[in-house]
């Protein structure tokens, strides 16, 4: 019997736990069952208490103290320990029926989604037929405020694409915290960010406010501590253009928009998750009209 789940990922501060809480609240109000799994050993407070918490298995604070590791090294150690104790997951998830949506709340350390093979191994374990056999969807959140600075937007998009390639499961990308950029981005401009392309670099407002070096020599001799000088130079622009071109050439990433304060927005995202995991075979994803999103 298949189970259904969504793995909520993204960089720190993207609103992963807030989205998980909004999703659980919506499911409960609509008489659907949710099983909340916290896999972030650094998380401290929750709107909904997790049904399963990695901190019951291993504590990041204890790891940092006993192993003399920093936060990132400690988190990697916690996940390596989890991979050695997967029975802890199996014992709690094996009895769940197909009525549940299992929500995995993941950490914000980008290393887990880019070049460390821990998460792909975990995903294969969760989705393996004959074992837990979870129909799993990955939801990668990127904070919508990144669209104001195109360099951050494309760096975040590159991380999202890396996660898509590494995990090899149905995947949706989400611009979260849409409520924070109302009034900053015009409606017609916001549509451009749902499908990244290199033309977004042509009118980067962050470039306007940065100091421009008067010559290539000035750029190369700039103080390494002077962030504005380094980020306004031709080398930085070429790097962003190369990253944007790579993303555009793969043509893998597109975004949905999320406002956790809007129930219709949460419902729309859930419909895409349900479609990815085939929770309702006849259901189509729900498109959210622009006027419902932006004033």
Secondary structure, DSSP 8 states (H G I E B T S, - for coil): --EEEEEEEESTTS-HHHHHHHHHHHHHHTT-EEEEEE--TT----SS--SEEGGGT--HHHHHHHHT--HHHHHHHHHHHHHTTTHHHHHHHTT--TTEEEEEE----THHHHT-THHHHHHHHHH-TTTT-EEEEEEEEEEGGGGGSHHHHHHHHHHHHHHHHHH-SEEEEEEE-GGGSTTTS-HHHHGGGGS--GGGGTT-HHHHHS---SSHHHHHTS-TT-HHHHTTSHHHHHHHHHHHHHHHHHT---EEE--TT-HHHHHHHHHHHHHHHTSSTT-------HHHH--
